[in-house]
């Protein structure tokens, strides 16, 4: 399963917010056998998001978009995704009721804060989804997630991304498998081995520096036997240490 991830937010591009969502989602998808092929951070620009989502929805099995959902002035992601599929935004009764319940629970838990700031939520703005979208309950926040065809939209708060992804995680199961080796050898000393494993086996191999002082070799492919054979061959060509 080939997946693209789009992170929306001017604050991410300004360096004010760290993009932990993309790296977390990529790890979760890889653990399920999927492959993340593209990760892109975009501004809160409705037309730009529409164009990117429209292109990537045709190119990949799934597109995940995080950020820019809600009822504030810069939350344009739902509108952009609706535009990409030529849909209108609509408010479904179930989504509307869930937002009302979430707001009521927040008011009950924070009466002093609500009174001090005269909290007034435009429920319809927070509950509006593209027509035909599948609603995904957000157990950690106000704004729901949704799925429209092969596009998965989630708010940008990391806890909410994780809660919503947990409800759709089974839809990201793929056939990719991986095996990781650790070596004290510098990358320059392994060029022949890395070229050799690519020539002999139908796998992808990456070499990455690791925080513990070892280089990390990852063998990835869709044939478990080929991945295992390639990793075994690499163990004979480079010095490998126990990952524990």
C-alpha positions as CSV (number, residue, x, y, z in Angstrom):
1,X,0.0,0.0,0.0
2,X,1.5,3.3,-1.1
3,X,0.7,6.3,1.0
4,X,1.4,10.0,0.9
5,X,1.2,12.3,3.9
6,X,0.4,16.0,3.8
7,X,0.9,18.2,6.9
8,X,-0.9,21.5,6.8
9,X,0.0,24.5,8.8
10,X,1.8,27.9,8.5
11,X,3.1,27.3,12.1
12,X,4.9,24.2,11.0
13,X,6.6,25.9,8.0
14,X,7.6,28.8,10.4
15,X,9.3,26.4,12.7
16,X,6.9,27.2,15.5
17,X,5.6,23.6,15.7
18,X,7.6,20.4,15.2
19,X,6.1,18.1,12.6
20,X,5.9,15.0,14.8
21,X,2.7,13.8,13.1
22,X,4.3,12.8,9.8
23,X,7.1,10.8,11.4
24,X,4.7,9.0,13.7
25,X,2.3,8.2,10.9
26,X,5.1,6.9,8.7
27,X,6.2,4.6,11.4
28,X,2.7,3.3,12.1
29,X,2.1,2.7,8.4
30,X,5.5,1.0,7.9
31,X,4.8,-1.3,10.9
32,X,1.6,-2.4,9.1
33,X,3.4,-3.2,5.9
34,X,2.5,0.0,4.0
35,X,5.0,2.3,2.3
36,X,5.0,6.1,2.7
37,X,6.2,7.5,-0.7
38,X,5.8,11.2,-0.1
39,X,5.7,13.6,2.9
40,X,4.9,17.3,2.3
41,X,4.3,20.2,4.6
42,X,2.0,22.9,3.1
43,X,0.7,26.3,4.2
44,X,-2.9,27.0,5.1
45,X,-3.7,27.7,1.4
46,X,-7.0,26.3,0.2
47,X,-6.2,26.3,-3.5
48,X,-2.7,24.7,-3.0
49,X,-4.1,22.0,-0.8
50,X,-6.9,21.2,-3.3
51,X,-4.4,20.8,-6.1
52,X,-2.0,18.6,-4.1
53,X,-4.7,16.4,-2.7
54,X,-6.3,16.0,-6.2
55,X,-3.0,14.9,-7.7
56,X,-1.9,12.6,-5.0
57,X,-5.3,11.0,-4.5
58,X,-4.9,9.7,-8.1
59,X,-1.3,8.7,-7.6
60,X,-1.4,6.8,-4.3
61,X,-3.5,4.2,-2.6
62,X,-4.2,6.6,0.3
63,X,-3.4,10.2,1.3
64,X,-3.4,11.4,4.9
65,X,-3.9,15.1,5.6
66,X,-3.3,16.4,9.1
67,X,-4.0,19.9,10.3
68,X,-6.3,22.8,9.3
69,X,-9.5,21.2,10.4
70,X,-11.9,23.1,12.7
71,X,-13.9,26.2,12.9
72,X,-11.3,29.0,12.9
73,X,-10.4,31.3,10.1
74,X,-7.3,29.4,8.9
75,X,-8.9,26.0,9.0
76,X,-9.3,25.4,5.3
77,X,-8.4,21.7,4.9
78,X,-12.0,20.4,4.8
79,X,-13.0,23.0,2.2
80,X,-9.9,22.2,0.1
81,X,-10.5,18.4,0.2
82,X,-14.2,19.0,-0.7
83,X,-13.0,21.2,-3.7
84,X,-10.6,18.4,-4.8
85,X,-13.6,16.0,-5.2
86,X,-16.1,18.7,-6.3
87,X,-18.2,18.3,-3.2
88,X,-20.0,20.7,-0.9
89,X,-19.5,20.9,2.9
90,X,-22.5,19.5,4.8
91,X,-23.3,18.9,8.5
92,X,-24.6,15.4,9.4
93,X,-26.7,15.0,12.5
94,X,-24.4,12.4,14.1
95,X,-21.4,14.7,13.7
96,X,-23.3,17.7,14.9
97,X,-24.4,15.9,18.0
98,X,-21.0,14.6,18.8
99,X,-19.5,18.1,18.6
100,X,-22.3,19.4,20.9
101,X,-21.6,16.7,23.4
102,X,-17.8,17.4,23.3
103,X,-18.4,21.1,23.9
104,X,-20.9,20.4,26.7
105,X,-18.3,18.1,28.4
106,X,-15.6,20.8,28.1
107,X,-18.0,23.4,29.6
108,X,-18.8,21.1,32.5
109,X,-15.1,20.4,33.2
110,X,-13.9,24.0,32.9
111,X,-16.7,26.3,34.1
112,X,-14.4,29.1,35.3
113,X,-12.4,29.1,32.0
114,X,-15.6,29.2,29.9
115,X,-17.1,32.0,31.9
116,X,-13.9,34.1,31.9
117,X,-13.5,33.8,28.1
118,X,-17.2,33.8,27.1
119,X,-16.7,30.6,25.1
120,X,-18.9,30.5,22.1
121,X,-18.5,27.6,19.6
122,X,-19.9,27.7,16.1
123,X,-20.9,24.0,16.1
124,X,-21.8,23.9,12.4
125,X,-18.4,25.2,11.4
126,X,-16.7,22.5,13.5
127,X,-19.0,19.7,12.3
128,X,-19.0,20.4,8.6
129,X,-17.6,17.7,6.4
130,X,-17.4,17.2,2.6
131,X,-20.6,15.6,1.2
132,X,-20.2,11.8,1.2
133,X,-17.3,11.7,3.6
134,X,-17.2,9.0,6.3
135,X,-17.1,10.5,9.8
136,X,-14.3,9.3,12.1
137,X,-14.9,9.9,15.8
138,X,-12.2,12.0,17.6
139,X,-11.9,10.7,21.2
140,X,-9.3,13.3,22.1
141,X,-10.7,16.6,20.8
142,X,-13.6,18.6,19.3
143,X,-13.1,18.3,15.6
144,X,-13.9,15.0,13.9
145,X,-11.7,13.3,11.3
146,X,-13.1,12.0,8.0
147,X,-12.4,9.9,5.0
148,X,-13.4,10.9,1.5
149,X,-12.7,8.2,-1.1
150,X,-9.0,7.5,-0.4
151,X,-8.2,10.7,1.5
152,X,-8.0,10.6,5.3
153,X,-8.3,14.0,7.1
154,X,-7.3,14.5,10.8
155,X,-6.8,17.6,13.0
156,X,-3.2,18.5,13.7
157,X,-3.0,18.0,17.4
158,X,-0.7,14.9,17.8
159,X,-3.0,13.2,20.4
160,X,-5.9,13.6,18.1
161,X,-4.0,12.3,15.1
162,X,-3.2,9.2,17.1
163,X,-6.7,8.7,18.3
164,X,-8.3,9.0,14.9
165,X,-5.6,6.9,13.2
166,X,-6.3,4.1,15.7
167,X,-9.8,3.9,14.3
168,X,-8.7,3.5,10.7
169,X,-5.3,1.8,11.2
170,X,-6.5,-1.6,9.8
171,X,-7.1,0.2,6.4
172,X,-3.3,0.7,6.0
173,X,-2.2,-2.9,6.0
174,X,0.2,-3.7,3.2
175,X,2.6,-6.4,2.2
176,X,5.9,-4.7,2.8
177,X,8.3,-6.3,5.3
178,X,11.6,-5.0,6.6
179,X,14.6,-6.2,8.5
180,X,17.1,-3.9,10.2
181,X,20.8,-4.6,10.9
182,X,23.3,-2.5,13.0
183,X,26.9,-2.1,12.1
184,X,29.9,-0.1,13.4
185,X,31.3,0.2,9.9
186,X,31.3,3.6,8.2
187,X,29.1,3.9,5.2
188,X,32.0,4.4,2.9
189,X,33.3,0.9,3.7
190,X,30.0,-0.8,2.7
191,X,29.5,0.5,-0.8
192,X,30.4,-2.8,-2.4
193,X,28.1,-4.8,-0.1
194,X,25.2,-2.4,-0.6
195,X,25.6,-2.5,-4.4
196,X,25.9,-6.3,-4.2
197,X,22.7,-6.9,-2.2
198,X,20.7,-4.8,-4.6
199,X,22.1,-6.7,-7.6
200,X,21.4,-10.1,-6.0
201,X,17.9,-9.6,-4.4
202,X,14.7,-7.8,-5.3
203,X,14.8,-5.5,-2.3
204,X,15.4,-1.9,-1.3
205,X,18.3,-1.2,1.0
206,X,18.9,2.0,3.0
207,X,21.9,3.0,5.1
208,X,21.3,5.5,8.0
209,X,23.3,6.9,10.8
210,X,22.0,5.9,14.2
211,X,22.1,7.8,17.5
212,X,23.9,5.1,19.4
213,X,27.0,5.3,17.2
214,X,26.1,2.5,14.7
215,X,25.0,2.7,11.2
216,X,21.6,1.2,10.5
217,X,20.9,-0.9,7.4
218,X,17.3,-1.5,6.5
219,X,16.3,-4.1,4.0
220,X,12.7,-3.7,2.7
221,X,10.6,-5.6,0.2
222,X,7.3,-7.3,-0.4
223,X,8.7,-10.9,-0.5
224,X,9.6,-12.0,3.0
225,X,11.9,-14.7,1.7
226,X,13.9,-12.2,-0.4
227,X,14.2,-9.8,2.5
228,X,15.4,-12.6,4.8
229,X,17.9,-13.9,2.2
230,X,19.2,-10.4,1.5
231,X,19.7,-9.7,5.2
232,X,21.5,-13.0,5.7
233,X,23.8,-12.2,2.8
234,X,24.5,-8.7,4.2
235,X,25.5,-10.3,7.6
236,X,28.2,-12.2,5.8
237,X,29.5,-9.0,4.1
238,X,29.6,-6.4,6.9
239,X,30.2,-6.4,10.6
240,X,26.9,-6.7,12.4
241,X,26.2,-6.1,16.1
242,X,23.4,-7.3,18.3
243,X,20.7,-4.6,18.2
244,X,20.0,-5.1,21.9
